[in-house]
Amino acid sequence: MPNPPSTRSVKIGQDERGGWSSDRPRPDGAPARPPSLATRCRLLSPSDRLRYSPGSLLMVVSASQAARDQFVARLIEDKASVFSVDKVRGLLAGRVPAEEMDARIDELLRAAVGKRLEAGETVVVPAEGLAPESREPWVRMAAGHRRPRHVILVEGARDDVDDADRAALNALRKALDAGELGAEGFQTALRLGGASVAEVKRIVFQPAPRDD
């Protein structure tokens, strides 16, 4: 009696993986699924100096807008690399009707971020809110240009977190600690809270030094 064929696992390289695991045909007229962003996510430890590759996308997420903005202002030396809703809103104030403001902000941010990523330049985005949907457009854009993607969660004081945001913050914290933000397309993730926020003295976007 023939033996049943043995099974074996096959390691598939990241660049060989399709966007979705199913090849079932899509119904007529259904929109095409966007490609998967999933990748391996490495958890970083707090350090006084954080180094990222030039041309990276770095997203800074926090339940406290004040903590987020203070972190970015203190540690990102190249202010031209920072693209935030508040920054663009200030540029458009008095020049765009209020009912058109949100659409124009989104349009300008997407155009400016896309241009920098295409040129291989670093982009820092202070995320609006905690939901994955607020991060997905920028991560997808960076992935489309084959740029590295990183995320930092800055935890502010407990009193700075709205009750409505606590569930979302806990879910994000749990996913980050479990290394699950790779599903969103992030290649590294770092959580900073309490004293570890002040422990970071500098963020640089430079190649790692070569071992001579």
HELIX and SHEET records of a PDB file:
HELIX    1   1 GLN A   14  GLU A   16  5                                   3    
HELIX    2   2 GLN A   65  LEU A   75  1                                  11    
HELIX    3   3 LYS A   79  SER A   81  5                                   3    
HELIX    4   4 VAL A   85  LEU A   92  1                                   8    
HELIX    5   5 ALA A   98  GLU A  100  5                                   3    
HELIX    6   6 MET A  101  GLU A  118  1                                  18    
HELIX    7   7 PRO A  132  SER A  134  5                                   3    
HELIX    8   8 GLU A  136  GLY A  144  1                                   9    
HELIX    9   9 ARG A  158  ASP A  160  5                                   3    
HELIX   10  10 ASP A  163  ASP A  165  5                                   3    
HELIX   11  11 ARG A  166  ASP A  177  1                                  12    
HELIX   12  12 GLU A  180  GLU A  184  5                                   5    
HELIX   13  13 ALA A  195  GLU A  199  1                                   5    
SHEET    1   A 5 ARG A  42  LEU A  43  0                                        
SHEET    2   A 5 THR A 188  GLY A 193  1                                        
SHEET    3   A 5 ARG A 149  GLU A 155  1                                        
SHEET    4   A 5 LEU A  57  VAL A  61  1                                        
SHEET    5   A 5 VAL A 123  PRO A 126  1                                        
SHEET    1   B 2 ARG A  49  TYR A  52  0                                        
SHEET    2   B 2 ARG A 202  PHE A 205  1                                        
END                                                                             
